[in-house]
Amino acid sequence: MVDDSKLIGLIAGNGRLPHLFAEAARQQGLEVVAVGHLGETDPQLGSRVRSLSWVRLAQIDRIVRILREAGVTRAVMAGGISRIRAFTEARPDKGAVRIALRLRSFRDDSLLRAVADYFQRAGVQIVSPTDFLTNLLVPAGHLAGPGLEAGQRKDIALGIEVAQLLGRADVGQTVVVKNGHVLAMEAIEGTNETIRRAGKLGGPGAVVVKFSKPQQDPRFDLPTVGPGTLEAMEESGAKVLAVEAGRTLILEGEQVYARAQRQSVTLLGVVNSQRSIDSGTMGEGVSAEGDPACPLP
């Protein structure tokens, strides 16, 4: 038998974040019981965890059963799930149906909170992966690339304003702006395809803003950027990436910073002056007139 205080569950989606969480948990002396989603989660995750079981999308009761039978009483959700695949390939079980019947809205935050509440009632507390991965949170300031031009600062401010409205509607986190015009807003396609679509519509030189939603629950779906974000920006010709400091995860940070330098992409951690923040985590903000960051108006 394993002491349940040494166990942590991992409900894994796609991408690198489940791997990074598993490694961080192991370094903290925890054994990870992972549940992966078929078609989403990297099978190589199995080499980093005590066990890896598989479910189809929306098999909620099966996830609960796997975790509880392993003795898990707390778990994290880490990694994305393709919204398109979730829309087209979900196989809801009775647990998913029970959750759905209680919901007034199927928007991301409402759905994820309802799922977390369901797990809680079943004896599995959902906790934030950032409790274990504080080193991945984006700091405030100018992180890479050239200084900002005046027009880019204005585009960042507009992007933040629109991103907050988009987030308040619980639709997406990413907005792309160029010369005072909003080129694209994130919907079901995700951040990278939003960036590519903006490039097709407005050409090179755009500003990409990615902010957490005003009502964001830090336990799941925090904004995340990584090498794939820079790849999409290279394809579209976007030249600025502004993300919310202390509320955005950066994966493969050294690689991202180096690639931003090579692409002459300005990468900024922007302080959200409307959110209560921990200055020890997020650092000092910079005024709108200064370089490198532009806080909320």
Secondary structure as UniProt FT lines:
FT   HELIX           4..6
FT   STRAND          7..12
FT   HELIX           17..27
FT   TURN            28..29
FT   STRAND          31..37
FT   TURN            38..40
FT   HELIX           43..48
FT   STRAND          51..55
FT   TURN            57..58
FT   HELIX           60..69
FT   TURN            70..71
FT   STRAND          74..78
FT   HELIX           83..89
FT   HELIX           94..102
FT   HELIX           108..121
FT   TURN            122..123
FT   STRAND          125..126
FT   HELIX           129..131
FT   HELIX           134..136
FT   STRAND          141..144
FT   HELIX           150..168
FT   TURN            169..170
FT   STRAND          174..178
FT   TURN            179..180
FT   STRAND          181..185
FT   TURN            188..189
FT   HELIX           191..202
FT   STRAND          207..210
FT   TURN            214..215
FT   TURN            218..219
FT   STRAND          224..225
FT   HELIX           227..236
FT   STRAND          240..244
FT   TURN            245..247
FT   STRAND          249..250
FT   HELIX           253..263
FT   STRAND          266..270
FT   TURN            273..274
FT   HELIX           279..282
FT   TURN            288..289
//
